[in-house]
Amino acid sequence: MRQRRYPSDMTDDEWALIEPLLPPPACDTARGGRPEKHPRREIVDSIRYVVDTGCKWRALPADFPPWRTVWGFMARRAAAGVIGQIRDAWPSGSAATWAEDREPSPRSSTPSR
């Protein structure tokens, strides 16, 4: 687990609010799947960092999971309506913001070389 260092990183209380809203990992379902490589809290912290700072997905600091992992997690949860549920459950007046007006996809889906 990475050390909490950014203002957008969640507190333990915030994570306790969000974690139950996330669907179970694929490896824990009847269909099965690979275990997740990166902790979900780190991925959610990464999404919050992008939303808070307005940086490009590819500009995530190196101590976050890879941008493609973070973007994929965000895109799948946004398509399933989970981001809206999290936003609705979030206490009003909180300093944290969620991707209401933010595009769920990076500007370019192919890496520049």
Kinemage of the C-alpha trace (Angstrom):
@kinemage 1
@onewidth
@group {chain A} dominant
@subgroup {mainchain}
@vectorlist {calphas} color= white
{ca met a 1} P 0.000 0.000 0.000
{ca arg a 2} L 1.403 3.368 -0.940
{ca gln a 3} L 1.794 6.089 1.646
{ca arg a 4} L -0.922 8.767 1.732
{ca arg a 5} L 0.698 11.910 0.347
{ca tyr a 6} L -1.759 13.856 -1.802
{ca pro a 7} L -4.671 16.011 -0.598
{ca ser a 8} L -6.961 13.954 -2.865
{ca asp a 9} L -6.076 10.683 -1.085
{ca met a 10} L -8.992 9.269 0.874
{ca thr a 11} L -9.159 9.004 4.619
{ca asp a 12} L -10.104 5.676 6.194
{ca asp a 13} L -13.628 7.006 6.828
{ca glu a 14} L -14.034 8.023 3.169
{ca trp a 15} L -12.825 4.611 1.998
{ca ala a 16} L -15.305 2.916 4.364
{ca leu a 17} L -18.061 4.869 2.597
{ca ile a 18} L -16.911 3.984 -0.931
{ca glu a 19} L -15.668 0.402 -0.647
{ca pro a 20} L -19.111 -1.235 -0.204
{ca leu a 21} L -20.397 0.564 -3.334
{ca leu a 22} L -17.807 -1.103 -5.568
{ca pro a 23} L -18.769 -4.399 -7.178
{ca pro a 24} L -16.804 -7.437 -5.974
{ca pro a 25} L -13.578 -8.277 -7.804
{ca ala a 26} L -14.080 -10.694 -10.709
{ca cys a 27} L -11.965 -13.328 -8.954
{ca asp a 28} L -14.566 -13.405 -6.162
{ca thr a 29} L -17.559 -14.000 -8.465
{ca ala a 30} L -18.981 -17.231 -9.879
{ca arg a 31} L -17.623 -16.384 -13.349
{ca gly a 32} L -14.154 -16.004 -11.907
{ca gly a 33} L -11.253 -13.938 -13.128
{ca arg a 34} L -7.734 -12.928 -12.310
{ca pro a 35} L -6.985 -11.413 -8.924
{ca glu a 36} L -6.585 -7.652 -9.085
{ca lys a 37} L -2.969 -6.572 -9.319
{ca his a 38} L -3.390 -3.191 -7.611
{ca pro a 39} L -5.346 -2.370 -4.443
{ca arg a 40} L -8.691 -0.749 -5.233
{ca arg a 41} L -8.071 2.059 -2.776
{ca glu a 42} L -4.958 3.083 -4.712
{ca ile a 43} L -6.937 3.048 -7.940
{ca val a 44} L -9.729 5.175 -6.459
{ca asp a 45} L -7.123 7.572 -5.024
{ca ser a 46} L -5.658 7.808 -8.533
{ca ile a 47} L -9.055 8.666 -10.032
{ca arg a 48} L -9.576 11.317 -7.382
{ca tyr a 49} L -6.117 12.731 -8.131
{ca val a 50} L -6.966 13.118 -11.831
{ca val a 51} L -10.334 14.708 -11.054
{ca asp a 52} L -8.888 16.996 -8.363
{ca thr a 53} L -5.847 18.197 -10.312
{ca gly a 54} L -7.273 18.026 -13.824
{ca cys a 55} L -4.133 16.280 -15.051
{ca lys a 56} L -4.106 13.928 -18.008
{ca trp a 57} L -4.525 10.236 -17.233
{ca arg a 58} L -1.030 9.613 -18.570
{ca ala a 59} L 0.407 12.228 -16.206
{ca leu a 60} L -0.393 10.271 -13.041
{ca pro a 61} L 2.578 10.290 -10.662
{ca ala a 62} L 4.653 7.111 -10.690
{ca asp a 63} L 3.544 6.068 -7.196
{ca phe a 64} L -0.007 5.415 -8.502
{ca pro a 65} L -0.992 2.314 -10.488
{ca pro a 66} L -0.482 2.550 -14.277
{ca trp a 67} L -2.786 5.061 -15.976
{ca arg a 68} L -4.383 2.414 -18.206
{ca thr a 69} L -5.364 0.380 -15.153
{ca val a 70} L -6.840 3.451 -13.468
{ca trp a 71} L -8.645 4.644 -16.596
{ca gly a 72} L -10.052 1.153 -17.278
{ca phe a 73} L -11.356 0.869 -13.716
{ca met a 74} L -12.960 4.314 -14.000
{ca ala a 75} L -14.516 3.607 -17.414
{ca arg a 76} L -16.016 0.261 -16.311
{ca arg a 77} L -17.434 1.726 -13.103
{ca ala a 78} L -18.800 4.801 -14.916
{ca ala a 79} L -20.536 2.579 -17.505
{ca ala a 80} L -22.087 0.529 -14.691
{ca gly a 81} L -23.342 3.657 -12.893
{ca val a 82} L -21.119 3.129 -9.858
{ca ile a 83} L -19.494 6.570 -10.103
{ca gly a 84} L -22.934 8.185 -9.866
{ca gln a 85} L -23.769 6.072 -6.811
{ca ile a 86} L -20.537 7.125 -5.130
{ca arg a 87} L -21.185 10.781 -5.977
{ca asp a 88} L -24.727 10.509 -4.562
{ca ala a 89} L -23.486 8.833 -1.361
{ca trp a 90} L -20.732 11.401 -0.817
{ca pro a 91} L -21.493 13.947 1.921
{ca ser a 92} L -22.459 17.337 0.494
{ca gly a 93} L -19.996 20.113 1.132
{ca ser a 94} L -17.092 17.677 1.032
{ca ala a 95} L -13.833 18.935 -0.418
{ca ala a 96} L -13.670 15.897 -2.666
{ca thr a 97} L -15.148 16.057 -6.134
{ca trp a 98} L -16.191 13.305 -8.471
{ca ala a 99} L -16.123 13.081 -12.231
{ca glu a 100} L -19.435 14.776 -12.979
{ca asp a 101} L -18.254 16.847 -15.924
{ca arg a 102} L -15.055 14.937 -16.628
{ca glu a 103} L -14.750 12.767 -19.722
{ca pro a 104} L -14.497 9.083 -18.738
{ca ser a 105} L -11.904 8.436 -21.440
{ca pro a 106} L -8.415 9.754 -22.090
{ca arg a 107} L -8.008 12.103 -25.020
{ca ser a 108} L -6.207 9.442 -26.974
{ca ser a 109} L -6.575 5.747 -26.348
{ca thr a 110} L -3.285 4.870 -28.018
{ca pro a 111} L 0.033 5.657 -26.368
{ca ser a 112} L 2.380 8.050 -28.098
{ca arg a 113} L 5.768 6.578 -28.791
